[in-house]
Amino acid sequence: MDAFAETLAAQARLGAIADETLDVYCWRVEQLEQAGYSDAIAHVLAENGQVDLHAACRLLARGCPEHLAYEILT
């Protein structure tokens, strides 16, 4: 395979990874919003891959205020 073909193949792989990452991000935002987070907080939490989505949702389900849940999670 020549250098041009290798570059195109690498770009295609990166595009697939970027699409998958975007899909995961969007799904996380959707889950957080369904749990009761505001749009802005949901986006911030979804960006942080260290935030445990299940823990985030449980906090609100147990009555934790959004601002306190955010402080706990970040």
C-alpha positions as CSV (number, residue, x, y, z in Angstrom):
1,M,0.0,0.0,0.0
2,D,1.4,3.4,-0.9
3,A,1.7,6.3,1.5
4,F,-1.4,8.0,0.1
5,A,-3.6,4.9,0.5
6,E,-2.2,4.4,4.1
7,T,-3.1,8.0,4.9
8,L,-6.6,7.6,3.6
9,A,-7.1,4.3,5.5
10,A,-5.8,6.0,8.7
11,Q,-8.2,8.9,8.3
12,A,-11.1,6.5,7.8
13,R,-10.2,4.7,11.0
14,L,-10.0,8.0,12.9
15,G,-13.3,9.1,11.5
16,A,-15.0,5.9,12.7
17,I,-13.5,6.4,16.2
18,A,-14.7,10.0,16.2
19,D,-18.2,9.0,15.1
20,E,-18.3,6.3,17.8
21,T,-17.1,8.8,20.5
22,L,-19.7,11.3,19.4
23,D,-22.4,8.6,19.6
24,V,-21.4,7.7,23.1
25,Y,-21.3,11.4,24.2
26,C,-24.8,12.0,22.8
27,W,-26.1,8.9,24.5
28,R,-24.6,10.0,27.8
29,V,-26.2,13.4,27.5
30,E,-29.6,11.8,26.7
31,Q,-29.4,9.5,29.7
32,L,-28.4,12.3,32.0
33,E,-31.2,14.6,30.8
34,Q,-33.7,11.7,31.2
35,A,-32.5,11.3,34.8
36,G,-33.3,15.0,35.4
37,Y,-30.1,16.9,34.8
38,S,-30.4,20.3,33.0
39,D,-29.0,20.5,29.5
40,A,-25.9,22.4,30.5
41,I,-24.9,20.1,33.4
42,A,-25.7,17.0,31.3
43,H,-23.3,18.1,28.6
44,V,-20.5,18.9,31.1
45,L,-20.9,15.5,32.9
46,A,-21.1,13.6,29.6
47,E,-17.9,15.1,28.4
48,N,-16.1,13.8,31.4
49,G,-15.4,10.1,30.8
50,Q,-14.5,9.7,34.5
51,V,-18.1,10.4,35.6
52,D,-20.0,7.2,36.4
53,L,-23.2,7.6,34.5
54,H,-25.1,5.1,36.8
55,A,-23.9,6.9,39.9
56,A,-25.0,10.2,38.4
57,C,-28.5,9.0,37.7
58,R,-28.8,7.3,41.1
59,L,-27.9,10.6,42.9
60,L,-30.9,12.4,41.3
61,A,-33.2,9.4,41.7
62,R,-32.5,9.5,45.5
63,G,-33.4,13.1,45.7
64,C,-29.9,14.7,45.6
65,P,-30.1,18.3,44.2
66,E,-28.5,18.7,40.8
67,H,-25.9,21.2,42.0
68,L,-24.8,18.9,44.8
69,A,-24.7,15.9,42.5
70,Y,-22.5,17.8,40.2
71,E,-20.1,18.7,43.0
72,I,-20.0,15.0,44.1
73,L,-19.4,13.7,40.6
74,T,-16.7,16.2,39.7
